[in-house]
């Protein structure tokens, strides 16, 4: 095929494309005459992205804290993007499932190893000063992280271990929501009173959380895994990949986060040791108390009993 034939083929394909949506090809081609060539900064929206870092203090290391958390949220968005492809894939094949799961795991592996940026990249004195301006905000309020949890597993696996016996698939989502493991970070179960941290979080996101819980009830990652052929569900490499994801998200990443908090809040000798959101952070964050396990069938009884230890 010479250049003229190749160009004619492309033009014919373009015409078919626009005919299919009732558009005039000539109009779109003429528009190309006046369109500006794309640039890197326009495509990535660099100027907009770099304008989103707004400090509340004059302390330099606050900028590190802001940017690191913004990077985390971008990675969370990438994770949800890959998860959505798995969950909405009809007649899912093992190869596709495994490839997308490996992408998700790589993103979380990166998040896990990146904690050294927080642990070693800020002066304790600066952090303990600017963190006071963050009260009562908390990383607890990352909505995307909660969506990742809902997308990963059956809702029962996110319910506080103390209340799981009373929750099943027939339990209204509203009731299950009130007993999710992270409610313990901002709720007194003896009185039902919620902290300001939790009240504001729910005011902003509860509606979208309930919709997401229902939407992914039967199509979450765990359910899609169970749709794979039985032999593939027993494949050692795939099982190892599922376990790695589960362990990375629910133990490794959480413990890295906890250790950084201990360094700054508990061992620095500065401040009152309280979380900005007011939660019992040591107990809330530790995996042995959370008992959050995405794929419990893939772990032995001994491993489940010693989760997070």
DABELPE-V551331 format. One record per run of one state. SS is the DSSP state (2 for helix, 1 for strand, 0 for the rest). FROM is the first residue (numbers start at 1). LEN is the number of residues. Records with the same first field share a line. If there is no record, write none. Layout:
SS = FROM-LEN  FROM-LEN
This chain:
0 = 1-2  20-5  35-5  45-1  50-11  88-6  114-1  121-3  135-4  142-1  153-2  160-1  167-6  178-2  186-1  189-4  195-1  216-5  227-3  234-2  267-14  286-1  291-5  299-2  306-4
2 = 3-17  25-10  40-5  46-4  61-27  94-20  115-6  124-11  139-3  143-10  155-4  161-6  173-5  181-5  196-20  221-6  230-4  236-31  281-5  287-4  296-3  301-5
1 = 159-1  180-1  187-2  193-2
